[in-house]
């Protein structure tokens, strides 16, 4: 039980960091993006956001005891 709580807390922290990184990357592209910006940047932002939300969901589920 203690291990699942630890995994849940670490997952929530990593998910929060991932969401912050995706938000920072979006702001950087919005301010400094140009025609030279990779067309795959939008896809990477979406997957970063999805991964962060997934980690948050997994962390909450681990803390609640779904597993």
PyMOL Python script that loads the backbone (N, CA, C, O; Angstrom):
from pymol import cmd

cmd.read_pdbstr("""\
ATOM      1  N   UNK A   1       0.829  -1.192   0.000  1.00  0.00           N
ATOM      2  CA  UNK A   1       0.000   0.000   0.000  1.00  0.00           C
ATOM      3  C   UNK A   1       0.873   1.255   0.000  1.00  0.00           C
ATOM      4  O   UNK A   1       0.579   2.229  -0.694  1.00  0.00           O
ATOM      5  N   UNK A   2       1.938   1.218   0.780  1.00  0.00           N
ATOM      6  CA  UNK A   2       2.830   2.372   0.826  1.00  0.00           C
ATOM      7  C   UNK A   2       3.522   2.585  -0.518  1.00  0.00           C
ATOM      8  O   UNK A   2       3.759   3.721  -0.930  1.00  0.00           O
ATOM      9  N   UNK A   3       3.839   1.493  -1.190  1.00  0.00           N
ATOM     10  CA  UNK A   3       4.486   1.595  -2.503  1.00  0.00           C
ATOM     11  C   UNK A   3       3.540   2.242  -3.520  1.00  0.00           C
ATOM     12  O   UNK A   3       3.974   3.060  -4.332  1.00  0.00           O
ATOM     13  N   UNK A   4       2.275   1.889  -3.482  1.00  0.00           N
ATOM     14  CA  UNK A   4       1.315   2.485  -4.427  1.00  0.00           C
ATOM     15  C   UNK A   4       1.118   3.970  -4.147  1.00  0.00           C
ATOM     16  O   UNK A   4       0.945   4.755  -5.079  1.00  0.00           O
ATOM     17  N   UNK A   5       1.142   4.365  -2.884  1.00  0.00           N
ATOM     18  CA  UNK A   5       1.046   5.796  -2.571  1.00  0.00           C
ATOM     19  C   UNK A   5       2.265   6.542  -3.081  1.00  0.00           C
ATOM     20  O   UNK A   5       2.150   7.641  -3.623  1.00  0.00           O
ATOM     21  N   UNK A   6       3.434   5.939  -2.905  1.00  0.00           N
ATOM     22  CA  UNK A   6       4.657   6.566  -3.399  1.00  0.00           C
ATOM     23  C   UNK A   6       4.631   6.683  -4.923  1.00  0.00           C
ATOM     24  O   UNK A   6       5.003   7.718  -5.474  1.00  0.00           O
ATOM     25  N   UNK A   7       4.193   5.627  -5.599  1.00  0.00           N
ATOM     26  CA  UNK A   7       4.082   5.663  -7.060  1.00  0.00           C
ATOM     27  C   UNK A   7       3.068   6.723  -7.482  1.00  0.00           C
ATOM     28  O   UNK A   7       3.290   7.433  -8.462  1.00  0.00           O
ATOM     29  N   UNK A   8       1.969   6.838  -6.760  1.00  0.00           N
ATOM     30  CA  UNK A   8       0.959   7.848  -7.071  1.00  0.00           C
ATOM     31  C   UNK A   8       1.488   9.260  -6.918  1.00  0.00           C
ATOM     32  O   UNK A   8       1.243  10.112  -7.772  1.00  0.00           O
ATOM     33  N   UNK A   9       2.209   9.516  -5.844  1.00  0.00           N
ATOM     34  CA  UNK A   9       2.755  10.860  -5.609  1.00  0.00           C
ATOM     35  C   UNK A   9       3.788  11.211  -6.669  1.00  0.00           C
ATOM     36  O   UNK A   9       3.796  12.327  -7.188  1.00  0.00           O
ATOM     37  N   UNK A  10       4.658  10.261  -6.990  1.00  0.00           N
ATOM     38  CA  UNK A  10       5.690  10.508  -8.010  1.00  0.00           C
ATOM     39  C   UNK A  10       5.040  10.727  -9.374  1.00  0.00           C
ATOM     40  O   UNK A  10       5.483  11.584 -10.138  1.00  0.00           O
ATOM     41  N   UNK A  11       3.998   9.965  -9.685  1.00  0.00           N
ATOM     42  CA  UNK A  11       3.308  10.136 -10.969  1.00  0.00           C
ATOM     43  C   UNK A  11       2.633  11.497 -11.060  1.00  0.00           C
ATOM     44  O   UNK A  11       2.660  12.135 -12.113  1.00  0.00           O
ATOM     45  N   UNK A  12       2.034  11.941  -9.976  1.00  0.00           N
ATOM     46  CA  UNK A  12       1.400  13.262  -9.971  1.00  0.00           C
ATOM     47  C   UNK A  12       2.451  14.355 -10.140  1.00  0.00           C
ATOM     48  O   UNK A  12       2.230  15.320 -10.872  1.00  0.00           O
ATOM     49  N   UNK A  13       3.575  14.214  -9.479  1.00  0.00           N
ATOM     50  CA  UNK A  13       4.647  15.215  -9.636  1.00  0.00           C
ATOM     51  C   UNK A  13       5.178  15.232 -11.073  1.00  0.00           C
ATOM     52  O   UNK A  13       5.370  16.301 -11.653  1.00  0.00           O
ATOM     53  N   UNK A  14       5.413  14.055 -11.640  1.00  0.00           N
ATOM     54  CA  UNK A  14       5.913  14.001 -13.018  1.00  0.00           C
ATOM     55  C   UNK A  14       4.880  14.532 -14.008  1.00  0.00           C
ATOM     56  O   UNK A  14       5.237  15.205 -14.975  1.00  0.00           O
ATOM     57  N   UNK A  15       3.616  14.238 -13.777  1.00  0.00           N
ATOM     58  CA  UNK A  15       2.561  14.763 -14.641  1.00  0.00           C
ATOM     59  C   UNK A  15       2.483  16.276 -14.568  1.00  0.00           C
ATOM     60  O   UNK A  15       2.273  16.939 -15.583  1.00  0.00           O
ATOM     61  N   UNK A  16       2.651  16.826 -13.369  1.00  0.00           N
ATOM     62  CA  UNK A  16       2.644  18.285 -13.217  1.00  0.00           C
ATOM     63  C   UNK A  16       3.822  18.924 -13.939  1.00  0.00           C
ATOM     64  O   UNK A  16       3.673  19.960 -14.587  1.00  0.00           O
ATOM     65  N   UNK A  17       4.988  18.306 -13.825  1.00  0.00           N
ATOM     66  CA  UNK A  17       6.175  18.826 -14.521  1.00  0.00           C
ATOM     67  C   UNK A  17       5.972  18.756 -16.031  1.00  0.00           C
ATOM     68  O   UNK A  17       6.347  19.680 -16.752  1.00  0.00           O
ATOM     69  N   UNK A  18       5.384  17.668 -16.509  1.00  0.00           N
ATOM     70  CA  UNK A  18       5.135  17.521 -17.950  1.00  0.00           C
ATOM     71  C   UNK A  18       4.155  18.566 -18.454  1.00  0.00           C
ATOM     72  O   UNK A  18       4.362  19.142 -19.522  1.00  0.00           O
ATOM     73  N   UNK A  19       3.098  18.818 -17.706  1.00  0.00           N
ATOM     74  CA  UNK A  19       2.136  19.852 -18.105  1.00  0.00           C
ATOM     75  C   UNK A  19       2.788  21.232 -18.109  1.00  0.00           C
ATOM     76  O   UNK A  19       2.521  22.041 -18.998  1.00  0.00           O
ATOM     77  N   UNK A  20       3.636  21.505 -17.125  1.00  0.00           N
ATOM     78  CA  UNK A  20       4.343  22.781 -17.091  1.00  0.00           C
ATOM     79  C   UNK A  20       5.284  22.914 -18.286  1.00  0.00           C
ATOM     80  O   UNK A  20       5.389  23.985 -18.883  1.00  0.00           O
ATOM     81  N   UNK A  21       5.970  21.819 -18.633  1.00  0.00           N
ATOM     82  CA  UNK A  21       6.886  21.852 -19.783  1.00  0.00           C
ATOM     83  C   UNK A  21       6.123  22.060 -21.089  1.00  0.00           C
ATOM     84  O   UNK A  21       6.579  22.796 -21.963  1.00  0.00           O
ATOM     85  N   UNK A  22       4.976  21.423 -21.223  1.00  0.00           N
ATOM     86  CA  UNK A  22       4.172  21.598 -22.439  1.00  0.00           C
ATOM     87  C   UNK A  22       3.666  23.034 -22.530  1.00  0.00           C
ATOM     88  O   UNK A  22       3.657  23.619 -23.613  1.00  0.00           O
ATOM     89  N   UNK A  23       3.247  23.603 -21.408  1.00  0.00           N
ATOM     90  CA  UNK A  23       2.771  24.983 -21.410  1.00  0.00           C
ATOM     91  C   UNK A  23       3.910  25.956 -21.755  1.00  0.00           C
ATOM     92  O   UNK A  23       3.714  26.912 -22.506  1.00  0.00           O
ATOM     93  N   UNK A  24       5.087  25.702 -21.203  1.00  0.00           N
ATOM     94  CA  UNK A  24       6.238  26.560 -21.507  1.00  0.00           C
ATOM     95  C   UNK A  24       6.633  26.460 -22.976  1.00  0.00           C
ATOM     96  O   UNK A  24       6.968  27.466 -23.602  1.00  0.00           O
ATOM     97  N   UNK A  25       6.593  25.252 -23.524  1.00  0.00           N
ATOM     98  CA  UNK A  25       6.926  25.084 -24.940  1.00  0.00           C
ATOM     99  C   UNK A  25       5.894  25.775 -25.821  1.00  0.00           C
ATOM    100  O   UNK A  25       6.249  26.381 -26.832  1.00  0.00           O
ATOM    101  N   UNK A  26       4.635  25.690 -25.453  1.00  0.00           N
ATOM    102  CA  UNK A  26       3.587  26.369 -26.227  1.00  0.00           C
ATOM    103  C   UNK A  26       3.794  27.882 -26.214  1.00  0.00           C
ATOM    104  O   UNK A  26       3.684  28.541 -27.248  1.00  0.00           O
ATOM    105  N   UNK A  27       4.092  28.421 -25.046  1.00  0.00           N
ATOM    106  CA  UNK A  27       4.322  29.869 -24.963  1.00  0.00           C
ATOM    107  C   UNK A  27       5.543  30.278 -25.769  1.00  0.00           C
ATOM    108  O   UNK A  27       5.550  31.344 -26.384  1.00  0.00           O
ATOM    109  N   UNK A  28       6.575  29.444 -25.772  1.00  0.00           N
ATOM    110  CA  UNK A  28       7.764  29.749 -26.557  1.00  0.00           C
ATOM    111  C   UNK A  28       7.482  29.732 -28.049  1.00  0.00           C
ATOM    112  O   UNK A  28       7.978  30.585 -28.786  1.00  0.00           O
ATOM    113  N   UNK A  29       6.699  28.778 -28.495  1.00  0.00           N
ATOM    114  CA  UNK A  29       6.356  28.698 -29.920  1.00  0.00           C
ATOM    115  C   UNK A  29       5.447  29.858 -30.295  1.00  0.00           C
ATOM    116  O   UNK A  29       5.583  30.429 -31.378  1.00  0.00           O
ATOM    117  N   UNK A  30       4.530  30.208 -29.416  1.00  0.00           N
ATOM    118  CA  UNK A  30       3.600  31.300 -29.709  1.00  0.00           C
ATOM    119  C   UNK A  30       4.346  32.630 -29.846  1.00  0.00           C
ATOM    120  O   UNK A  30       4.002  33.450 -30.697  1.00  0.00           O
ATOM    121  N   UNK A  31       5.355  32.841 -29.019  1.00  0.00           N
ATOM    122  CA  UNK A  31       6.088  34.111 -29.034  1.00  0.00           C
ATOM    123  C   UNK A  31       7.158  34.125 -30.127  1.00  0.00           C
ATOM    124  O   UNK A  31       7.285  35.103 -30.864  1.00  0.00           O
ATOM    125  N   UNK A  32       7.924  33.040 -30.230  1.00  0.00           N
ATOM    126  CA  UNK A  32       9.079  33.048 -31.130  1.00  0.00           C
ATOM    127  C   UNK A  32       8.898  32.141 -32.346  1.00  0.00           C
ATOM    128  O   UNK A  32       9.854  31.929 -33.094  1.00  0.00           O
ATOM    129  N   UNK A  33       7.713  31.606 -32.560  1.00  0.00           N
ATOM    130  CA  UNK A  33       7.504  30.723 -33.706  1.00  0.00           C
ATOM    131  C   UNK A  33       7.513  31.489 -35.017  1.00  0.00           C
ATOM    132  O   UNK A  33       7.060  32.630 -35.100  1.00  0.00           O
ATOM    133  N   UNK A  34       8.034  30.839 -36.019  1.00  0.00           N
ATOM    134  CA  UNK A  34       8.087  31.464 -37.346  1.00  0.00           C
ATOM    135  C   UNK A  34       7.856  30.369 -38.385  1.00  0.00           C
ATOM    136  O   UNK A  34       7.462  29.251 -38.054  1.00  0.00           O
ATOM    137  N   UNK A  35       8.105  30.705 -39.620  1.00  0.00           N
ATOM    138  CA  UNK A  35       7.947  29.728 -40.697  1.00  0.00           C
ATOM    139  C   UNK A  35       8.961  28.595 -40.575  1.00  0.00           C
ATOM    140  O   UNK A  35       8.761  27.520 -41.140  1.00  0.00           O
ATOM    141  N   UNK A  36      10.035  28.827 -39.848  1.00  0.00           N
ATOM    142  CA  UNK A  36      11.066  27.803 -39.681  1.00  0.00           C
ATOM    143  C   UNK A  36      10.735  26.821 -38.562  1.00  0.00           C
ATOM    144  O   UNK A  36      11.459  25.845 -38.363  1.00  0.00           O
ATOM    145  N   UNK A  37       9.649  27.065 -37.830  1.00  0.00           N
ATOM    146  CA  UNK A  37       9.259  26.158 -36.749  1.00  0.00           C
ATOM    147  C   UNK A  37       8.797  24.834 -37.342  1.00  0.00           C
ATOM    148  O   UNK A  37       8.088  24.800 -38.347  1.00  0.00           O
ATOM    149  N   UNK A  38       9.211  23.748 -36.703  1.00  0.00           N
ATOM    150  CA  UNK A  38       8.872  22.421 -37.200  1.00  0.00           C
ATOM    151  C   UNK A  38       7.359  22.216 -37.228  1.00  0.00           C
ATOM    152  O   UNK A  38       6.664  22.593 -36.285  1.00  0.00           O
ATOM    153  N   UNK A  39       6.852  21.626 -38.298  1.00  0.00           N
ATOM    154  CA  UNK A  39       5.405  21.349 -38.350  1.00  0.00           C
ATOM    155  C   UNK A  39       4.981  20.271 -37.352  1.00  0.00           C
ATOM    156  O   UNK A  39       3.790  20.117 -37.081  1.00  0.00           O
ATOM    157  N   UNK A  40       5.926  19.537 -36.812  1.00  0.00           N
ATOM    158  CA  UNK A  40       5.617  18.507 -35.831  1.00  0.00           C
ATOM    159  C   UNK A  40       5.522  19.061 -34.413  1.00  0.00           C
ATOM    160  O   UNK A  40       5.239  18.316 -33.475  1.00  0.00           O
ATOM    161  N   UNK A  41       5.754  20.346 -34.251  1.00  0.00           N
ATOM    162  CA  UNK A  41       5.698  20.939 -32.914  1.00  0.00           C
ATOM    163  C   UNK A  41       4.304  20.862 -32.319  1.00  0.00           C
ATOM    164  O   UNK A  41       4.162  20.606 -31.123  1.00  0.00           O
ATOM    165  N   UNK A  42       3.280  21.077 -33.119  1.00  0.00           N
ATOM    166  CA  UNK A  42       1.913  20.981 -32.616  1.00  0.00           C
ATOM    167  C   UNK A  42       1.613  19.571 -32.120  1.00  0.00           C
ATOM    168  O   UNK A  42       0.990  19.391 -31.073  1.00  0.00           O
ATOM    169  N   UNK A  43       2.056  18.584 -32.874  1.00  0.00           N
ATOM    170  CA  UNK A  43       1.850  17.197 -32.479  1.00  0.00           C
ATOM    171  C   UNK A  43       2.579  16.885 -31.173  1.00  0.00           C
ATOM    172  O   UNK A  43       2.035  16.200 -30.307  1.00  0.00           O
ATOM    173  N   UNK A  44       3.789  17.378 -31.031  1.00  0.00           N
ATOM    174  CA  UNK A  44       4.541  17.129 -29.797  1.00  0.00           C
ATOM    175  C   UNK A  44       3.899  17.825 -28.603  1.00  0.00           C
ATOM    176  O   UNK A  44       3.929  17.298 -27.492  1.00  0.00           O
ATOM    177  N   UNK A  45       3.323  18.997 -28.820  1.00  0.00           N
ATOM    178  CA  UNK A  45       2.631  19.677 -27.729  1.00  0.00           C
ATOM    179  C   UNK A  45       1.402  18.896 -27.283  1.00  0.00           C
ATOM    180  O   UNK A  45       1.148  18.761 -26.086  1.00  0.00           O
ATOM    181  N   UNK A  46       0.644  18.385 -28.238  1.00  0.00           N
ATOM    182  CA  UNK A  46      -0.544  17.603 -27.893  1.00  0.00           C
ATOM    183  C   UNK A  46      -0.177  16.325 -27.151  1.00  0.00           C
ATOM    184  O   UNK A  46      -0.821  15.973 -26.163  1.00  0.00           O
ATOM    185  N   UNK A  47       0.854  15.631 -27.623  1.00  0.00           N
ATOM    186  CA  UNK A  47       1.252  14.403 -26.947  1.00  0.00           C
ATOM    187  C   UNK A  47       1.854  14.687 -25.571  1.00  0.00           C
ATOM    188  O   UNK A  47       1.690  13.884 -24.653  1.00  0.00           O
ATOM    189  N   UNK A  48       2.541  15.803 -25.416  1.00  0.00           N
ATOM    190  CA  UNK A  48       3.035  16.191 -24.096  1.00  0.00           C
ATOM    191  C   UNK A  48       1.898  16.465 -23.143  1.00  0.00           C
ATOM    192  O   UNK A  48       1.939  16.058 -21.982  1.00  0.00           O
ATOM    193  N   UNK A  49       0.878  17.157 -23.630  1.00  0.00           N
ATOM    194  CA  UNK A  49      -0.296  17.427 -22.811  1.00  0.00           C
ATOM    195  C   UNK A  49      -1.020  16.124 -22.454  1.00  0.00           C
ATOM    196  O   UNK A  49      -1.411  15.924 -21.303  1.00  0.00           O
ATOM    197  N   UNK A  50      -1.195  15.254 -23.425  1.00  0.00           N
ATOM    198  CA  UNK A  50      -1.863  13.977 -23.193  1.00  0.00           C
ATOM    199  C   UNK A  50      -1.086  13.111 -22.200  1.00  0.00           C
ATOM    200  O   UNK A  50      -1.685  12.479 -21.330  1.00  0.00           O
ATOM    201  N   UNK A  51       0.220  13.080 -22.321  1.00  0.00           N
ATOM    202  CA  UNK A  51       1.055  12.297 -21.420  1.00  0.00           C
ATOM    203  C   UNK A  51       0.983  12.844 -19.995  1.00  0.00           C
ATOM    204  O   UNK A  51       0.914  12.073 -19.037  1.00  0.00           O
ATOM    205  N   UNK A  52       0.999  14.171 -19.849  1.00  0.00           N
ATOM    206  CA  UNK A  52       0.892  14.783 -18.528  1.00  0.00           C
ATOM    207  C   UNK A  52      -0.440  14.486 -17.868  1.00  0.00           C
ATOM    208  O   UNK A  52      -0.490  14.170 -16.680  1.00  0.00           O
ATOM    209  N   UNK A  53      -1.521  14.584 -18.630  1.00  0.00           N
ATOM    210  CA  UNK A  53      -2.850  14.280 -18.085  1.00  0.00           C
ATOM    211  C   UNK A  53      -2.939  12.793 -17.730  1.00  0.00           C
ATOM    212  O   UNK A  53      -3.537  12.430 -16.717  1.00  0.00           O
ATOM    213  N   UNK A  54      -2.354  11.950 -18.549  1.00  0.00           N
ATOM    214  CA  UNK A  54      -2.347  10.515 -18.256  1.00  0.00           C
ATOM    215  C   UNK A  54      -1.591  10.191 -16.983  1.00  0.00           C
ATOM    216  O   UNK A  54      -2.040   9.372 -16.181  1.00  0.00           O
ATOM    217  N   UNK A  55      -0.444  10.829 -16.795  1.00  0.00           N
ATOM    218  CA  UNK A  55       0.311  10.618 -15.561  1.00  0.00           C
ATOM    219  C   UNK A  55      -0.453  11.126 -14.342  1.00  0.00           C
ATOM    220  O   UNK A  55      -0.441  10.488 -13.290  1.00  0.00           O
ATOM    221  N   UNK A  56      -1.110  12.259 -14.481  1.00  0.00           N
ATOM    222  CA  UNK A  56      -1.924  12.757 -13.376  1.00  0.00           C
ATOM    223  C   UNK A  56      -3.055  11.785 -13.048  1.00  0.00           C
ATOM    224  O   UNK A  56      -3.305  11.496 -11.878  1.00  0.00           O
ATOM    225  N   UNK A  57      -3.726  11.289 -14.059  1.00  0.00           N
ATOM    226  CA  UNK A  57      -4.807  10.328 -13.850  1.00  0.00           C
ATOM    227  C   UNK A  57      -4.309   9.047 -13.203  1.00  0.00           C
ATOM    228  O   UNK A  57      -4.948   8.517 -12.294  1.00  0.00           O
ATOM    229  N   UNK A  58      -3.178   8.550 -13.666  1.00  0.00           N
ATOM    230  CA  UNK A  58      -2.603   7.348 -13.077  1.00  0.00           C
ATOM    231  C   UNK A  58      -2.214   7.577 -11.623  1.00  0.00           C
ATOM    232  O   UNK A  58      -2.424   6.711 -10.774  1.00  0.00           O
ATOM    233  N   UNK A  59      -1.643   8.753 -11.340  1.00  0.00           N
ATOM    234  CA  UNK A  59      -1.250   9.053  -9.969  1.00  0.00           C
ATOM    235  C   UNK A  59      -2.435   9.135  -9.032  1.00  0.00           C
ATOM    236  O   UNK A  59      -2.384   8.618  -7.916  1.00  0.00           O
ATOM    237  N   UNK A  60      -3.496   9.776  -9.472  1.00  0.00           N
ATOM    238  CA  UNK A  60      -4.704   9.865  -8.644  1.00  0.00           C
ATOM    239  C   UNK A  60      -5.310   8.482  -8.444  1.00  0.00           C
ATOM    240  O   UNK A  60      -5.753   8.151  -7.345  1.00  0.00           O
ATOM    241  N   UNK A  61      -5.331   7.672  -9.501  1.00  0.00           N
ATOM    242  CA  UNK A  61      -5.875   6.321  -9.385  1.00  0.00           C
ATOM    243  C   UNK A  61      -5.033   5.477  -8.428  1.00  0.00           C
ATOM    244  O   UNK A  61      -5.572   4.665  -7.676  1.00  0.00           O
ATOM    245  N   UNK A  62      -3.729   5.665  -8.457  1.00  0.00           N
ATOM    246  CA  UNK A  62      -2.864   4.914  -7.548  1.00  0.00           C
ATOM    247  C   UNK A  62      -3.067   5.363  -6.102  1.00  0.00           C
ATOM    248  O   UNK A  62      -3.023   4.541  -5.187  1.00  0.00           O
ATOM    249  N   UNK A  63      -3.287   6.642  -5.893  1.00  0.00           N
ATOM    250  CA  UNK A  63      -3.523   7.131  -4.530  1.00  0.00           C
ATOM    251  C   UNK A  63      -4.868   6.670  -3.986  1.00  0.00           C
ATOM    252  O   UNK A  63      -4.986   6.347  -2.804  1.00  0.00           O
ATOM    253  N   UNK A  64      -5.871   6.639  -4.840  1.00  0.00           N
ATOM    254  CA  UNK A  64      -7.204   6.222  -4.403  1.00  0.00           C
ATOM    255  C   UNK A  64      -7.238   4.719  -4.153  1.00  0.00           C
ATOM    256  O   UNK A  64      -8.005   4.253  -3.311  1.00  0.00           O
ATOM    257  N   UNK A  65      -6.432   3.966  -4.862  1.00  0.00           N
ATOM    258  CA  UNK A  65      -6.372   2.529  -4.649  1.00  0.00           C
ATOM    259  C   UNK A  65      -7.147   1.741  -5.684  1.00  0.00           C
ATOM    260  O   UNK A  65      -7.695   0.684  -5.372  1.00  0.00           O
ATOM    261  N   UNK A  66      -7.202   2.233  -6.901  1.00  0.00           N
ATOM    262  CA  UNK A  66      -7.912   1.542  -7.970  1.00  0.00           C
ATOM    263  C   UNK A  66      -7.200   0.253  -8.348  1.00  0.00           C
ATOM    264  O   UNK A  66      -7.845  -0.725  -8.729  1.00  0.00           O
ATOM    265  N   UNK A  67      -5.897   0.243  -8.249  1.00  0.00           N
ATOM    266  CA  UNK A  67      -5.115  -0.929  -8.678  1.00  0.00           C
ATOM    267  C   UNK A  67      -4.998  -1.935  -7.571  1.00  0.00           C
ATOM    268  O   UNK A  67      -4.375  -2.982  -7.751  1.00  0.00           O
TER     269      UNK A  67
END
""", "prot")
cmd.dss("prot")
cmd.show_as("cartoon", "prot")
cmd.util.cbc("prot")
cmd.orient("prot")
